[in-house]
């Protein structure tokens, strides 16, 4: 019928029963087509008119149905569709009902419906179309739909947020719904770059971003269910294409004899970070902003060298280009190592121009007795300090800094900065005088009132004091509060009291004895005081402390002294021990701090000269007939572990202990601060006599001695969280005297 097949009859009689009740009214063409076994065909057609005949002459409405809405559809919100019907005598009404509730009516076909499905509960709903003609005959059609207002869930699993892309972006997502997912769309916001996937899961698509300019974009994944509900998930895309790089000079295969400029053209759509030049796999360096880099060939002569330019953008992407060049022989560089021969006519520094692995840039193999890098050493000495680097088998742990290198007695693997090491300032064993600081490899006096000159230039004009009593305060509770905890500090006193108990000695009795016999003579000048002005109210008081030589060599007189030259900072007229900024109120003086106050610690016949740093003095001051008198003066300060150890090392390396055969320090605090610091290599076989017996005792008991010292530390003066000093308290009494000048060198004790 009308070109469509109604059926097939394969055997006679060739007849077909045709039901025209559902056929639209009007003319239609019926065709019969016969086909034999050979495939030959013949046909005949007839035109018929379909009419309705109903008993009584009035037929009920026909063709009642929904247009735009089908059985099983899922809907949400407002749904637009129409209801159609026809009747031979005319329609009286078309009605739309939801679950038997009339929603919309009309008196003609089609009835256009805008149904708000949000007014019914979610779930399956029965929709009916009812057509009534003028005779009251009714015909119905029904479809079931799913009202679904629940949005689907979606999670974009690829790409990652802020993914770096430049062409195709592979997108993936997981999506779920209480009914069914109809589609997932992947697209770049505010662009036409989008792909819709309808046959998932899996929900995958590839989005092309090749046409997008560099920058940040939002990638959306939109899940839509059958009812049209949607939900989105978003990721940020960073569109950034790799850089480009190409050599522009020299030409491919160009011969190279000497240093040349290598030139490249490089670009990036966002930001070019850098471009590096490689000779093979060896990094030569970076190109400048104009794409230029100097290059001196390092490959063998008459060989092809492949240069590589590697460009990096700000996102870490890279591009690479290669250029092959030919390295040719130069007359003064026969081995092609880019170092000129050290011959007279060439004037270079290549000590073997016939071997490519010999030259200033070669790697020296330490221990083979050969000088491959032509620096005069069996090893690499990049900083020229005459010490081979540790990496080449030498002992220099920092071969980029000529001020850092090991000295003979440094612990293995340790280098010291000779620019600041006061024991090896500028050179090994070049120790700075106490009172000087190693700055830029030179011993310098950094005090503001430090004056270059000779001791004889010092002005001995003020009143003077001789200290007739010098004691170590042994009472732990008698010190100054140096650490700010509200309690007195006097760790040195506790240590010396312990040593007295261990060795059955008496440090203060020994000190008093040394004063009485003239072996220990300390005094002070008061440059800011005169012989007549009142002491009370004096400010800015200065006290310079000296070791003294008795002019009449009579300890009982105590009236005339000379200072030792050793009391002055080397090369200066400034005393080593100077107290500044003193004030006198009533008869009480407080003065300091002093950089150093030197005191002798007698231990079992050994006199260790140590320096108490940051010293403050408090006491009673008055005048007598010769000068200034001090009574019950107390000096509190800090004795650093380093200073204490320096004194011990100085004694053990002195002539008195030469029998030990020490060639370096006995104690090295760079190794440890306790018993492990005793690293000296010594022998006691040649030690005899009482004095040398003391040397032996200290050397043999070094570990015990250092453990005792370490346990006495109570201050952290450098603020590194480790205890490195001990608090100290001394007591002094003094009387007026006359310090006349500086003793000649031959008169010093």
C-alpha positions as CSV (number, residue, x, y, z in Angstrom):
1,X,0.0,0.0,0.0
2,X,1.4,3.4,-1.1
3,X,4.8,1.7,-1.7
4,X,4.9,-0.2,1.6
5,X,4.6,-4.0,2.0
6,X,1.5,-5.4,3.6
7,X,2.5,-9.1,3.4
8,X,3.7,-12.0,1.1
9,X,1.7,-15.0,-0.2
10,X,4.0,-17.8,-1.5
11,X,1.3,-20.3,-2.8
12,X,-2.0,-20.1,-4.6
13,X,-4.6,-19.0,-4.1
14,X,-2.9,-15.6,-4.1
15,X,-5.2,-13.7,-1.8
16,X,-4.7,-11.2,1.2
17,X,-7.2,-10.0,3.8
18,X,-6.7,-6.2,4.3
19,X,-7.9,-4.4,7.4
20,X,-8.5,-0.8,6.5
21,X,-10.0,0.3,9.9
22,X,-6.8,1.9,11.0
23,X,-5.9,3.4,7.6
24,X,-6.3,7.1,7.2
25,X,-9.3,8.2,5.2
26,X,-8.8,9.1,1.5
27,X,-7.2,7.6,-1.6
28,X,-4.5,5.0,-1.4
29,X,-2.7,2.9,-4.1
30,X,-2.7,-1.0,-3.7
31,X,0.0,-2.8,-5.7
32,X,0.4,-6.6,-6.3
33,X,3.9,-7.7,-7.4
34,X,4.6,-11.3,-8.7
35,X,8.1,-12.7,-8.7
36,X,9.2,-16.1,-10.3
37,X,12.1,-18.3,-9.3
38,X,14.3,-16.6,-11.8
39,X,13.7,-13.2,-10.2
40,X,11.5,-11.9,-12.9
41,X,8.8,-9.5,-11.8
42,X,5.4,-8.2,-12.9
43,X,3.0,-5.9,-11.1
44,X,-0.5,-4.4,-11.2
45,X,-2.0,-1.4,-9.2
46,X,-5.4,-0.1,-8.3
47,X,-6.6,3.1,-6.5
48,X,-9.0,2.8,-3.7
49,X,-10.8,5.3,-1.4
50,X,-10.9,4.5,2.3
51,X,-14.1,5.7,3.9
52,X,-15.7,5.1,7.3
53,X,-19.1,3.6,7.8
54,X,-20.5,3.5,11.3
55,X,-23.9,2.1,12.2
56,X,-26.2,4.9,12.8
57,X,-24.1,7.2,10.5
58,X,-21.8,8.7,13.3
59,X,-18.4,7.2,14.0
60,X,-16.5,7.7,17.2
61,X,-13.3,9.8,17.3
62,X,-10.2,8.3,15.7
63,X,-6.4,8.7,15.8
64,X,-6.4,9.7,19.5
65,X,-2.8,9.9,20.7
66,X,0.2,11.9,22.1
67,X,2.6,13.7,19.8
68,X,6.0,14.5,21.3
69,X,5.6,12.1,24.2
70,X,6.2,8.3,24.1
71,X,5.6,5.4,26.3
72,X,8.3,5.1,29.0
73,X,9.7,8.7,28.6
74,X,11.3,10.3,31.6
75,X,10.3,13.9,32.2
76,X,11.0,16.8,34.6
77,X,9.8,20.3,34.9
78,X,7.5,21.7,32.2
79,X,6.8,19.2,29.4
80,X,5.5,20.4,26.0
81,X,3.6,18.0,23.8
82,X,0.2,17.8,21.9
83,X,-2.8,15.6,21.8
84,X,-4.4,14.8,18.4
85,X,-7.7,13.2,17.3
86,X,-10.2,13.4,14.4
87,X,-14.0,12.8,14.1
88,X,-16.3,12.6,11.1
89,X,-18.8,14.8,12.7
90,X,-16.5,17.0,14.8
91,X,-14.9,17.0,18.2
92,X,-16.6,18.3,21.3
93,X,-13.5,18.1,23.6
94,X,-9.9,16.9,23.9
95,X,-8.8,16.4,27.5
96,X,-5.4,15.6,29.1
97,X,-5.4,13.7,32.5
98,X,-2.6,12.7,34.9
99,X,-3.5,9.8,37.2
100,X,-7.2,10.5,36.4
101,X,-6.9,14.2,37.3
102,X,-7.8,16.5,34.4
103,X,-5.0,18.9,33.7
104,X,-5.9,20.5,30.3
105,X,-8.9,20.6,27.9
106,X,-9.7,22.0,24.4
107,X,-12.3,21.7,21.7
108,X,-10.1,21.3,18.7
109,X,-7.2,19.1,17.5
110,X,-4.3,19.4,18.2
111,X,-4.5,20.3,21.9
112,X,-1.1,22.0,22.8
113,X,-0.1,21.0,26.4
114,X,2.5,22.6,28.7
115,X,2.4,20.3,31.7
116,X,4.4,21.2,34.8
117,X,5.5,17.8,36.1
118,X,6.9,19.4,39.2
119,X,3.4,19.5,40.6
120,X,3.2,15.7,41.0
121,X,5.4,13.4,43.0
122,X,8.4,11.7,41.4
123,X,7.9,8.2,40.0
124,X,5.7,6.5,37.3
125,X,2.7,8.4,36.2
126,X,-0.2,7.5,33.9
127,X,-1.1,10.1,31.3
128,X,-4.4,9.9,29.3
129,X,-5.7,11.6,26.2
130,X,-9.5,11.6,26.0
131,X,-11.3,12.6,22.8
132,X,-15.1,13.2,22.9
133,X,-17.2,13.9,19.7
134,X,-20.4,15.9,19.4
135,X,-22.4,12.7,20.0
136,X,-20.7,12.1,23.3
137,X,-18.6,9.2,22.1
138,X,-15.3,8.9,23.9
139,X,-12.0,7.4,22.8
140,X,-8.8,7.3,25.0
141,X,-5.1,6.8,24.6
142,X,-2.6,6.3,27.5
143,X,1.2,6.4,28.0
144,X,3.2,5.9,31.2
145,X,6.1,8.3,32.0
146,X,8.7,8.6,34.7
147,X,8.7,11.9,36.6
148,X,12.4,12.3,37.6
149,X,13.7,15.5,39.3
150,X,16.8,13.9,40.8
151,X,20.1,15.2,39.3
152,X,22.7,12.7,38.2
153,X,26.2,12.5,39.8
154,X,29.4,12.9,37.8
155,X,33.1,12.9,38.6
156,X,35.6,13.8,36.0
157,X,38.5,11.3,36.5
158,X,40.7,12.6,33.6
159,X,42.4,14.9,33.0
160,X,43.8,16.0,36.4
161,X,43.2,19.6,37.6
162,X,45.6,22.0,36.0
163,X,46.8,19.4,33.5
164,X,49.2,20.8,31.0
165,X,47.8,20.2,27.5
166,X,48.5,21.4,23.9
167,X,46.4,19.3,21.5
168,X,44.0,16.5,22.2
169,X,42.7,16.1,25.7
170,X,41.5,12.6,26.7
171,X,38.5,13.1,29.0
172,X,37.0,10.4,31.3
173,X,34.2,10.5,33.8
174,X,32.0,8.3,36.0
175,X,28.3,9.2,36.0
176,X,25.4,7.7,37.8
177,X,21.6,8.4,38.0
178,X,18.6,6.9,39.8
179,X,17.1,6.2,36.4
180,X,19.6,6.3,33.5
181,X,22.3,8.6,32.1
182,X,21.3,9.8,28.6
183,X,24.6,11.6,27.7
184,X,27.8,13.1,29.0
185,X,29.2,16.1,27.3
186,X,32.9,17.2,27.6
187,X,33.6,20.7,26.6
188,X,35.8,23.8,27.1
189,X,33.8,26.6,28.7
190,X,33.1,29.6,26.5
191,X,34.4,27.8,23.3
192,X,32.8,25.5,20.7
193,X,35.2,22.7,21.7
194,X,32.8,20.1,22.9
195,X,32.1,16.4,22.4
196,X,28.8,14.6,23.5
197,X,28.9,10.9,24.4
198,X,25.6,9.0,24.3
199,X,26.6,5.4,24.3
200,X,28.3,5.1,27.6
201,X,29.5,3.9,29.9
202,X,32.4,4.2,29.7
203,X,32.0,7.9,29.4
204,X,35.1,8.9,27.4
205,X,35.9,11.4,24.7
206,X,38.7,13.4,23.2
207,X,38.5,17.2,23.1
208,X,40.6,19.0,20.6
209,X,42.2,22.2,22.1
210,X,44.8,22.7,19.3
211,X,43.0,25.9,18.1
212,X,43.0,27.5,21.6
213,X,45.6,30.1,22.5
214,X,47.9,29.5,25.5
215,X,46.3,30.2,28.8
216,X,44.0,28.7,31.4
217,X,40.6,27.3,30.5
218,X,37.7,25.5,32.3
219,X,36.9,22.0,31.1
220,X,33.3,20.9,32.0
221,X,31.9,17.4,32.1
222,X,28.0,17.6,32.0
223,X,25.9,14.5,32.8
224,X,22.3,14.6,31.5
225,X,19.7,11.9,32.5
226,X,16.7,10.8,30.4
227,X,14.5,13.5,32.1
228,X,17.0,16.3,31.2
229,X,18.4,16.8,34.7
230,X,22.1,17.8,34.6
231,X,25.1,18.1,36.8
232,X,28.6,19.3,36.0
233,X,32.2,18.7,37.2
234,X,35.0,21.1,36.2
235,X,38.8,21.0,35.8
236,X,41.2,23.7,35.0
237,X,43.3,23.1,31.8
238,X,46.5,24.9,31.2
239,X,47.1,25.2,27.4
240,X,50.8,25.5,26.9
241,X,52.7,24.2,23.9
242,X,56.3,23.1,24.2
243,X,59.0,25.5,23.1
244,X,60.8,25.5,19.8
245,X,64.5,25.7,19.2
246,X,66.7,25.6,16.1
247,X,70.4,26.2,15.4
248,X,71.1,29.2,13.2
249,X,75.0,29.1,13.5
250,X,77.3,27.5,12.7
251,X,76.2,25.6,9.7
252,X,75.8,21.8,9.8
253,X,79.3,20.2,9.4
254,X,81.1,23.5,9.8
255,X,84.9,23.2,10.7
256,X,85.7,24.6,14.1
257,X,89.3,25.4,15.3
258,X,88.8,27.8,18.1
259,X,86.2,29.5,20.3
260,X,83.0,30.4,18.4
261,X,79.6,31.7,19.1
262,X,76.8,29.1,18.9
263,X,73.5,30.8,18.0
264,X,70.0,29.4,18.2
265,X,66.5,30.7,17.7
266,X,64.1,29.6,20.5
267,X,60.6,30.6,21.4
268,X,57.6,29.6,23.5
269,X,53.9,30.6,23.6
270,X,54.0,31.5,27.3
271,X,57.5,32.0,28.7
272,X,60.9,30.6,27.7
273,X,62.8,29.7,30.9
274,X,66.3,28.9,29.5
275,X,68.2,27.3,26.6
276,X,71.1,25.1,27.4
277,X,74.0,24.1,25.2
278,X,75.4,20.5,25.4
279,X,78.5,19.1,23.8
280,X,77.3,15.5,23.5
281,X,76.0,14.8,27.0
282,X,78.2,17.4,28.7
283,X,76.5,20.6,29.7
284,X,78.4,23.6,28.4
285,X,76.1,26.3,29.8
286,X,73.1,28.5,29.0
287,X,72.5,30.7,26.0
288,X,72.0,34.4,26.6
289,X,68.8,36.3,25.9
290,X,69.9,36.8,22.3
291,X,70.4,33.1,21.9
292,X,74.2,33.2,21.9
293,X,76.7,31.1,23.7
294,X,80.5,31.0,23.4
295,X,81.9,27.5,22.9
296,X,85.4,26.1,22.8
297,X,85.5,22.5,21.5
298,X,86.8,19.9,23.9
299,X,86.6,16.9,21.7
300,X,89.7,15.2,20.0
301,X,91.0,16.9,16.9
302,X,89.6,15.8,13.5
303,X,86.4,14.5,15.1
304,X,82.8,15.2,14.7
305,X,81.1,16.8,17.7
306,X,77.3,16.8,18.1
307,X,76.0,20.0,19.8
308,X,72.6,19.9,21.4
309,X,70.4,22.9,22.2
310,X,67.7,22.1,24.8
311,X,65.0,24.7,25.4
312,X,62.9,24.7,28.5
313,X,59.7,26.7,29.1
314,X,58.2,27.9,32.4
315,X,56.1,24.7,32.6
316,X,59.1,22.4,32.4
317,X,58.4,21.3,28.8
318,X,61.4,21.0,26.6
319,X,62.5,20.9,23.0
320,X,65.8,19.8,21.5
321,X,67.8,20.5,18.3
322,X,71.1,19.0,17.2
323,X,74.0,20.4,15.1
324,X,77.1,18.4,14.1
325,X,80.4,20.3,13.6
326,X,83.9,19.2,12.7
327,X,86.7,19.9,15.2
328,X,90.0,20.6,13.3
329,X,93.7,20.5,14.5
330,X,95.3,23.8,15.6
331,X,99.1,24.1,15.5
332,X,99.5,24.7,19.2
333,X,96.8,22.2,20.2
334,X,97.7,19.0,18.5
335,X,95.7,16.9,20.9
336,X,92.6,19.0,20.4
337,X,91.8,19.5,24.1
338,X,91.5,23.3,23.6
339,X,94.6,24.0,25.7
340,X,97.7,25.4,24.1
341,X,101.0,23.7,24.4
342,X,103.3,25.0,27.1
343,X,106.1,25.2,24.6
344,X,107.9,28.5,24.2
345,X,106.4,29.3,20.8
346,X,102.8,28.5,22.0
347,X,103.0,29.9,25.5
348,X,100.1,27.8,26.8
349,X,99.6,25.7,29.9
350,X,99.1,22.2,28.4
351,X,102.0,20.1,29.8
352,X,101.4,17.3,27.3
353,X,100.0,18.5,24.0
354,X,100.2,15.1,22.5
355,X,97.6,13.5,24.9
356,X,94.0,14.6,25.0
357,X,93.6,13.6,28.7
358,X,96.4,16.0,29.8
359,X,95.7,19.7,30.2
360,X,94.4,22.3,32.7
361,X,90.8,21.0,32.3
362,X,91.7,17.3,32.7
363,X,90.7,15.2,35.7
364,X,93.7,14.3,37.7
365,X,94.0,10.7,39.0
366,X,95.4,11.1,42.5
367,X,97.9,8.5,43.5
368,X,99.2,7.5,40.0
369,X,102.1,9.9,40.2
370,X,101.0,11.7,37.1
371,X,99.9,15.3,36.8
372,X,97.1,15.1,34.3
373,X,95.7,18.6,34.9
374,X,99.1,20.3,34.7
375,X,98.8,22.1,38.0
376,X,101.9,20.7,39.6
377,X,99.9,18.4,41.8
378,X,98.8,14.8,41.7
379,X,95.2,15.8,41.9
380,X,92.7,18.6,40.8
381,X,93.3,22.0,42.4
382,X,90.6,24.1,41.0
383,X,91.0,27.0,43.5
384,X,94.8,27.2,43.2
385,X,95.5,26.8,47.0
386,X,98.0,24.0,46.3
387,X,95.7,21.3,47.8
388,X,94.1,18.7,45.6
389,X,90.3,18.4,45.9
390,X,88.8,15.6,48.0
391,X,86.8,14.5,44.9
392,X,90.1,13.9,43.0
393,X,91.5,12.0,46.0
394,X,93.2,14.9,47.7
395,X,92.4,16.5,51.0
396,X,90.8,19.9,50.0
397,X,87.1,19.6,50.9
398,X,86.2,22.9,49.2
399,X,88.1,23.2,45.9
400,X,86.2,26.3,44.8
401,X,87.4,28.5,47.7
402,X,91.2,29.2,47.9
403,X,90.8,30.1,51.6
404,X,89.5,26.7,52.6
405,X,92.0,23.9,52.8
406,X,93.3,21.4,55.3
407,X,96.3,22.0,57.5
408,X,98.7,19.2,58.6
409,X,96.9,18.5,61.9
410,X,93.3,18.9,60.8
411,X,91.2,15.8,61.4
412,X,90.7,13.6,58.2
413,X,88.0,15.0,56.0
414,X,87.9,18.4,57.8
415,X,88.8,21.7,56.2
416,X,88.8,25.0,57.9
417,X,88.1,28.5,56.5
418,X,91.6,30.0,56.7
419,X,89.9,33.4,56.2
420,X,88.4,33.2,59.7
421,X,90.3,30.5,61.6
422,X,92.4,32.4,64.2
423,X,94.6,29.4,64.7
424,X,95.4,29.2,61.0
425,X,94.7,32.7,59.7
426,X,95.6,32.9,56.0
427,X,98.0,30.0,56.3
428,X,98.5,26.8,58.3
429,X,99.9,27.4,61.8
430,X,99.6,31.2,61.4
431,X,97.8,31.8,64.7
432,X,96.4,35.2,65.6
433,X,97.6,36.9,68.8
434,X,95.0,36.7,71.5
435,X,93.0,39.9,71.2
436,X,93.1,39.8,67.4
437,X,90.5,38.4,65.1
438,X,91.0,36.5,61.8
439,X,89.3,38.6,59.1
440,X,89.8,37.9,55.4
441,X,92.9,35.8,56.2
442,X,94.5,38.6,58.3
443,X,94.8,39.1,62.0
444,X,93.0,42.3,62.9
445,X,92.2,44.2,66.1
446,X,88.5,45.0,65.9
447,X,88.1,47.0,69.2
448,X,87.1,50.6,68.6
449,X,90.0,51.9,70.7
450,X,92.6,49.6,69.2
451,X,95.6,51.7,68.2
452,X,98.5,50.5,66.0
453,X,101.9,51.1,67.6
454,X,104.5,49.8,70.0
455,X,104.0,49.1,73.7
456,X,106.4,52.1,74.5
457,X,103.8,54.4,72.9
458,X,101.3,53.7,75.7
459,X,100.9,56.7,78.1
460,X,101.5,55.6,81.7
461,X,100.0,58.8,83.2
462,X,97.3,57.7,85.6
463,X,97.4,56.2,89.1
464,X,98.2,52.5,89.3
465,X,97.3,49.3,91.3
466,X,99.2,46.1,92.2
467,X,97.0,43.0,92.9
468,X,98.4,41.4,96.0
469,X,95.7,38.8,96.1
470,X,94.3,36.8,93.2
471,X,92.0,33.9,94.0
472,X,89.6,31.6,92.2
473,X,86.2,31.8,93.9
474,X,85.4,28.2,94.7
475,X,81.9,28.8,96.2
476,X,79.3,27.9,93.6
477,X,76.8,30.3,95.1
478,X,79.1,33.3,94.9
479,X,79.1,34.0,91.1
480,X,77.4,36.6,89.0
481,X,74.2,35.6,87.2
482,X,75.5,35.3,83.7
483,X,72.7,33.4,82.0
484,X,69.8,35.4,83.3
485,X,68.1,32.6,85.3
486,X,68.3,34.5,88.6
487,X,70.9,32.2,90.1
488,X,74.6,32.7,90.5
489,X,77.0,31.1,88.0
490,X,80.5,29.8,88.9
491,X,81.2,26.6,87.1
492,X,85.0,27.2,87.1
493,X,85.0,27.4,90.8
494,X,83.3,24.0,91.1
495,X,85.7,22.5,88.6
496,X,88.8,23.8,90.4
497,X,87.4,22.6,93.7
498,X,86.9,19.1,92.2
499,X,90.4,19.1,90.7
500,X,91.8,20.1,94.2
501,X,90.0,17.1,95.7
502,X,91.2,14.7,93.0
503,X,94.8,15.8,93.1
504,X,94.9,16.9,96.8
505,X,95.8,20.4,95.8
506,X,94.9,23.9,96.7
507,X,94.6,26.3,93.8
508,X,94.3,29.5,95.8
509,X,97.2,28.6,98.1
510,X,99.3,28.1,95.1
511,X,98.1,31.4,93.6
512,X,98.9,33.3,96.8
513,X,102.3,31.7,97.0
514,X,103.1,32.7,93.4
515,X,102.1,36.3,94.3
516,X,104.3,36.3,97.4
517,X,107.4,35.1,95.7
518,X,106.9,37.4,92.7
519,X,106.2,34.6,90.2
520,X,102.7,36.0,89.6
521,X,102.5,39.8,89.3
522,X,99.4,41.5,88.0
523,X,98.6,45.2,88.1
524,X,96.4,47.9,86.4
525,X,96.6,51.5,85.3
526,X,93.7,53.9,85.4
527,X,94.1,56.2,82.4
528,X,90.9,58.1,83.0
529,X,91.6,58.9,86.7
530,X,94.1,61.4,88.1
531,X,95.8,61.7,91.4
532,X,93.6,64.5,92.9
533,X,90.0,64.5,91.6
534,X,87.4,62.7,93.7
535,X,86.6,59.1,92.8
536,X,82.9,59.3,93.7
537,X,80.8,60.1,90.6
538,X,83.4,59.2,88.1
539,X,82.0,57.7,84.8
540,X,83.6,56.3,81.7
541,X,86.3,54.8,83.9
542,X,89.0,52.7,82.1
543,X,91.2,50.0,83.7
544,X,94.1,48.4,81.7
545,X,95.4,45.2,83.3
546,X,99.1,44.1,82.8
547,X,101.5,41.4,83.7
548,X,104.2,43.1,85.7
549,X,108.0,42.9,86.2
550,X,109.3,44.1,89.6
551,X,111.8,46.9,89.1
552,X,113.8,46.2,92.2
553,X,113.2,42.4,92.0
554,X,111.9,42.5,95.6
555,X,108.4,41.1,96.0
556,X,108.1,42.7,99.4
557,X,108.3,46.4,98.3
558,X,105.5,46.4,95.6
559,X,106.1,50.0,94.7
560,X,107.7,50.1,91.3
561,X,106.8,47.9,88.2
562,X,107.2,47.6,84.5
563,X,104.7,45.9,82.2
564,X,105.6,43.0,80.0
565,X,105.5,43.5,76.3
566,X,103.3,40.4,76.1
567,X,100.6,42.4,77.9
568,X,100.0,44.4,74.7
569,X,98.2,43.2,71.5
570,X,100.8,42.3,68.9
571,X,101.7,45.3,66.7
572,X,99.6,47.7,68.9
573,X,99.9,50.0,71.9
574,X,96.6,48.6,73.1
575,X,96.6,46.3,76.2
576,X,95.2,42.8,75.7
577,X,93.0,43.3,78.8
578,X,91.1,46.5,79.0
579,X,88.0,47.2,81.1
580,X,85.8,50.0,79.8
581,X,82.8,52.2,80.8
582,X,83.2,52.0,84.5
583,X,81.2,54.0,87.1
584,X,82.1,54.8,90.7
585,X,79.3,55.6,93.2
586,X,80.3,56.2,96.8
587,X,83.2,53.8,97.2
588,X,81.8,51.1,94.8
589,X,83.0,50.6,91.3
590,X,81.5,48.5,88.5
591,X,83.5,48.4,85.3
592,X,83.5,46.3,82.1
593,X,83.1,44.3,80.1
594,X,86.6,43.5,79.2
595,X,87.4,41.4,76.2
596,X,89.8,39.3,78.2
597,X,91.1,39.1,81.7
598,X,94.1,36.7,82.0
599,X,94.6,34.5,85.0
600,X,96.9,31.6,85.7
601,X,95.4,28.3,86.9
602,X,98.0,26.3,88.8
603,X,97.1,22.6,88.4
604,X,99.6,20.1,90.0
605,X,102.5,22.4,89.2
606,X,101.3,23.2,85.7
607,X,100.4,26.8,85.2
608,X,97.6,27.2,82.5
609,X,97.2,30.8,81.4
610,X,93.5,31.3,80.4
611,X,91.4,34.3,79.4
612,X,88.1,35.1,81.1
613,X,86.0,36.9,78.5
614,X,83.3,39.5,78.8
615,X,84.6,40.2,82.3
616,X,82.8,42.5,84.7
617,X,84.5,43.8,87.9
618,X,82.7,45.0,91.0
619,X,84.3,46.1,94.3
620,X,85.4,48.8,96.8
621,X,87.8,51.5,95.5
622,X,89.8,54.2,97.2
623,X,93.1,56.0,97.1
624,X,96.3,55.4,99.0
625,X,99.6,57.2,98.9
626,X,100.8,55.5,95.7
627,X,97.7,55.0,93.6
628,X,94.4,53.2,93.7
629,X,93.4,50.6,96.2
630,X,90.8,47.8,95.5
631,X,89.2,45.7,98.2
632,X,87.1,42.6,97.8
633,X,87.0,43.1,94.0
634,X,85.1,40.4,92.1
635,X,85.6,39.6,88.5
636,X,82.9,37.5,86.8
637,X,83.0,36.3,83.2
638,X,83.1,33.5,80.7
639,X,85.9,30.9,80.2
640,X,85.2,29.3,76.8
641,X,86.0,25.6,76.2
642,X,88.1,26.7,73.2
643,X,90.2,29.0,75.2
644,X,90.7,26.4,77.9
645,X,91.7,23.7,75.4
646,X,94.1,26.2,73.6
647,X,95.9,26.7,76.9
648,X,96.2,22.9,77.5
649,X,97.4,22.4,73.9
650,X,99.9,25.2,74.2
651,X,101.4,23.6,77.4
652,X,101.5,20.1,75.9
653,X,103.3,21.4,72.8
654,X,105.7,23.6,74.7
655,X,109.4,22.7,75.4
656,X,108.3,21.5,78.9
657,X,106.4,18.6,77.3
658,X,108.7,18.0,74.2
659,X,109.2,14.4,75.4
660,X,105.6,13.6,74.2
661,X,106.7,14.2,70.6
662,X,103.4,15.8,69.7
663,X,103.5,17.3,66.2
664,X,100.0,18.7,66.4
665,X,97.4,19.6,69.0
666,X,96.5,17.0,71.6
667,X,92.9,18.1,71.7
668,X,90.8,19.1,68.7
669,X,87.3,20.4,69.5
670,X,86.3,20.1,65.8
671,X,86.2,16.3,66.4
672,X,84.4,16.3,69.7
673,X,83.8,18.4,72.8
674,X,84.4,15.5,75.2
675,X,86.7,12.5,75.6
676,X,86.7,11.8,71.8
677,X,88.5,15.2,71.2
678,X,91.8,13.7,72.4
679,X,93.3,12.9,69.0
680,X,97.0,13.7,69.6
681,X,99.6,11.1,68.6
682,X,102.1,11.0,71.5
683,X,104.6,8.7,73.2
684,X,105.7,8.8,76.9
685,X,108.8,6.6,76.5
686,X,111.2,9.6,76.7
687,X,109.4,11.4,79.5
688,X,111.2,11.5,82.9
689,X,111.3,13.8,85.9
690,X,108.6,15.5,87.7
691,X,107.7,18.2,85.1
692,X,107.6,15.7,82.3
693,X,105.7,13.3,84.5
694,X,102.9,16.0,84.6
695,X,103.0,16.1,80.8
696,X,102.5,12.3,80.8
697,X,99.7,12.5,83.3
698,X,97.7,15.0,81.3
699,X,98.3,13.2,78.0
700,X,97.4,9.7,79.4
701,X,94.4,11.1,81.3
702,X,93.3,13.3,78.5
703,X,89.9,11.5,78.0
704,X,89.1,11.7,81.7
705,X,90.3,15.4,81.8
706,X,88.1,16.3,78.8
707,X,85.1,14.5,80.3
708,X,85.5,16.4,83.5
709,X,85.7,19.7,81.5
710,X,82.7,18.9,79.3
711,X,80.6,18.1,82.4
712,X,81.5,21.6,83.8
713,X,80.2,23.6,80.9
714,X,77.1,25.7,81.8
715,X,76.9,28.4,79.1
716,X,76.1,28.6,75.4
717,X,78.0,31.7,74.2
718,X,77.5,31.2,70.5
719,X,73.8,30.5,70.6
720,X,73.9,27.2,68.8
721,X,72.1,25.3,71.5
722,X,75.3,23.5,72.7
723,X,77.1,24.3,75.9
724,X,80.6,25.6,75.0
725,X,81.8,27.7,78.0
726,X,81.8,27.8,81.8
727,X,81.1,30.7,84.1
728,X,83.9,32.0,86.3
729,X,84.4,34.2,89.4
730,X,87.7,35.7,90.7
731,X,88.5,37.7,93.8
732,X,91.1,40.5,93.8
733,X,92.6,42.8,96.4
734,X,95.0,45.6,95.3
735,X,97.1,48.5,96.6
736,X,98.5,51.6,95.0
737,X,101.8,51.3,93.1
738,X,103.7,52.9,90.3
739,X,103.8,51.3,86.9
740,X,106.6,53.2,85.1
741,X,106.7,51.8,81.6
742,X,107.4,48.7,79.5
743,X,110.1,46.2,80.4
744,X,112.9,45.6,77.9
745,X,112.5,42.2,76.3
746,X,115.5,40.7,78.1
747,X,114.0,41.6,81.5
748,X,110.7,39.8,80.9
749,X,110.1,36.6,82.9
